[in-house]
Amino acid sequence: MKLHAAAALLPGGWARDVLIEVDADGTIVTLGADRDPGDAERLDGPVIPGMPNLHSHAFQRALAGRTGRASAAGDSFWTWR
């Protein structure tokens, strides 16, 4: 698949007339600025890299079963919440 963006944010900064070629797996195989769109699908608006979701809930596994009981003062996670 070929895509063409009038403007795209590349590692070196903003570029114009960017041609993006993507294989069947969705991997970008070529990327170039100042390219003729040819038969590429034209994208509306500027293009920026996707933001991966890298957050984790691993700490919740460590807390499991440790926050539901009240302390000596009578408070617990649930009273705090």
N, C-alpha and C positions, 0 to 999 in steps of 0.2 A: 504494500500500500504506500502511496506517495501522498504527502500532505505539504501544503505550502502556507506559510504564515507571513503576513506583511511585516510583522515585528515579532522577535522572540528573544528571551533572555537566555544567553549562552554563557558558558564559563568565563568568557572574556568580556562580558557585558552585553548590552542590547545590540541586536543585529537586525538588518532589514532583508526582506526577500529570502526567508529561510526555507530550504527544502528539507523535509524530514522523510526518510524512508524507513518503513517498519516491516519486519518480517511477519510470518504467519503466527508466531508465538507472542507477538506484541513487543518484541525487542527492537529498539532503534538501531539500525545497522549503518546508516549514513546520515550526516547532518551537515549542512553547508549554508553559508550566507551568500547573499548577492547572486542567487540562482534564479533562473527562469522557471516559472511554475509548470510550464508544459501541460501535461495531462493530469497533474496532481490535483487532489481535492483542496480547494481553498478554504482556509480556516478564518472565521470571523474574529476580529480583535487580536490583541497581543497574546502570545503563548509564553507561559512560564513553566518551569519544572514542577512536577507533582511533589506534594509534601507527604512523605511517608509517615505513617502513624507508628512511632517507635516507643510509645509509653508502655509501661508494664504495671501489672497488678500483682507482681510477685510478693510484695510486702504483705498483701492480704493473706497469703498462705501462711506466713510466719505468725500473723495475728489470729488466725482461725482458732476459735475456742478460748481465747485469752481475754476477750473484752466484754463478754456477756455477763460476767459475774460482778456483783456489787463489791466495792471495797469496804473496809472497816467503817468508812465515813458514810456508807450507804449509797454512794453514787456509782454509776456504771456508764458504760458507753451509751446505753440507751437513754439514761437520764440526761447526759450531756448533749446528746443529739437532739 
